[in-house]
Amino acid sequence: MLSDTDAVIDLDAPGPVRAAPARRPWWLPGLLVMVLVLPGSGPMTADPASGPPAPSVVLEGDGIGDMRADGDTLVLLMRTAMAAYRMPGGTRRWSVPVEPGARLLAASHGRVVLAVEEPATRTAALVGLDAATGTEVWRRDGSVPSPPSGEGPPGLLLARADDVIDGRLLGLDVRTGEVRWQLGTPSVRRVLAAAGGRREIADLDPDGTLLIRDAGSAAVVRTVALPGLGAVDGFDVAGDRLLVYHFERTTLLDSAVYDLTTGRRLWQRTAMAAAGGLWWCGTLLCTGTVGRTTVVDPDTGDPRWSITGWTDLGPFGDGLMWATEPTPDTADPALGAVVLDATTGRVVRRFGPWDVVAALPGHAALVTGRNPGGSLVARLDLTTGAVTVLGRTEHWPAPPKCLATATLLACHRERVSVWQL
């Protein structure tokens, strides 16, 4: 799912609770044919007559696992090292060793932030590096990101102590590592993706009070009383609807939906919970098991329609949803984009065997596809079905992970291909 920052896009994140993707303001201008740089070779000019442009830069690495971009810097996290490259051109700015298992959390405001664990002491830490030099600027021992991505509003990292007893949530300044605000321990807490790409923090206390806070300041922006709420082990919010869960050990017992305008419970179910849980797919709810999904009316709990085999249902606007669909040939894992009528589940439009790797604003998707010459990266207009090919690269055996900024598009599997926008 997309975030409001430049982040690696991964639509295969598991879990019963999946928030609607937050879509950041981003567009794809026309591509320029740039210089192709290959390991061990000099610059080669891409031939405009050969079709879509080849990557402007190809970067090699030992086990590339993640990447981020900040201005003209592209940062790659590898198995035992992290390196930063100047764009365009791909000149390496710096490289530093990292312990296996380190996680790249952010690259913004002149800092690169990692979550690490010291192998000797098993002590967790958050580390901020200077994006220009790779020099360590700050460190917070005993802290871990919360949620796992640590993603907060621009310039802020969300974290907690690496201690299950200490449930405080901290808002850390990305530049300095200093604490801007901290919150005590609630009964249940969620970090939400709010409208417009904002981040919010929702605390649900045992007395049935829901507090929604702005993640930038921790100031309360909404308070809702939910009388007779009962036991809650997890929840999620979409608009004016609250979805809550109750577990026993690892078994989901029941789910319920509340109206946040009135605080009234709209309905409660146990059968759908047992069938595979409930999660938000846009403004509707989805339930089901592997290979089959049922769309549920959030105000009544009544099933609307079911689909088999399709995945990654999401909002599309104007009463529509979009999904990805496996091709009949199980030997070919390519996916096809499908637009559905949200009321009936009827297929409104099909788009062929493209792998959907990101949702884009403007009713579009970033997709990859295969041709005899390798793999293509393209922008798919979900309204018209038009496909604008942005670039070509080597053959990818599976959909890549990609990030995009106003100036570049980067996708990686075993190596990173970069197109200048």
C-alpha positions, 0 to 999 in steps of 0.5 A: 500500500502507498504512503504519503512519503517516498516509500517502497511499495509492497502490496503483499503485506499479510494480516487480517486488518488492511487499511485503505491505501493513502495516495500521495500527490504524485504524477508521472511526467514524460520520460527523457532518454538518459544514459545507461550505466552498467557495472564495469562499463562506460556510459552508453547512450540509449537508442530512442528508436529501440522503444521505451527507454532503458534505465538511466542507471542500474545499481548492483548490490549484495542482497538488496532488501530495501530502498528510500529516496531523499531529494537527489539521493537514493539509499539502498539497504543491502545484506551487510551494508548501506549505500547512498547514490547521487541521482541522476548519474548513480555516483556513490556518495557513501557506504557504511557497514550494517548488521544483518537484519537492520531495517531502513525506516526513512530517508528525509530531511537530510537524515537516513534512519535505521532500526538495528540490533546490537548482536553482542547485547541484543539491544535494539536501537534507532540510528539517524545518519547524515544523508550526505556523508553516512555519519551517525548523527543520533542514536536512541538505544532501547527503542524500536519503531511503532508501527513496524515502519515507524512512519509518522508525518513528515519529519517525525518517526513514531517509536516505543521502548523495546519493553512490553511493559513500557507502552509509551509512544514517542514522536521523534524528530528525524533530524535530531532523534529528540522526543517532540511528544510522548503518550502514555499506555492506552488499552489499545492503540492504532496508527491510522492513515487519515484523509489527505495522506495524514497520520493519526493516532487512535487510542481506545481506552477501557471505558469506551472512549476513543481519542483520535490525535494528530500524529504531528503534535499528539493533540486530540482532534476527536473524542467519541464515547462508545457506551457498552463497548466491552472487551476489544483486542484490536480495531481500525477506523475508516471515515465515521466507522469503527471496526473492533475485534475480540480475540481469545488466544489467537482465535478471533471470536467476534467483530463489530462496527460502530458509528463514530458520529453517534457512538452507536453499535451498528451490528456484531457478527461471529460467523464472519470472524470465524470465516477469516476476519474482517478488514477495510477495503476502501469504505467497504468491508471485506471478509474471507479466506485464501482464494475467496473474498466477500464484500460486506456492507459496513452499515448492516454487516450484510454480504453484498457479493463474493469473488474467487481468486482476486486479491488486493481489493481497493477503493477506486471512486464513483462506486467502483473498486479495483483488484488484481486477478491471477491469470489462468496459467498458474505457471505464469504469476502475472496479474491483471488489473480489474475494475469492479462495480462496488455494489454488485461485483460486476467486472466493469473493465479488464486490463490484461496481464499487468502486475500491479505494484502501486496505486497512483492518484488520478485513477491509475496504477503503476504496473509491470509486464513482460515482453520478449525483450524483458520487463516493462514499467508503465502507468495504467489509466484505470478509467480509460484502460490506456497504458503508458510505457515508462521504461524497459529493463531486464526480465523480472521473474516476479513483480518488483518493489518500486518507489517514486518521487517527483524526479525518479522511478526506481524498481528492484529485484536482484538489482535496482533499475532507475528511470529519471522522470 
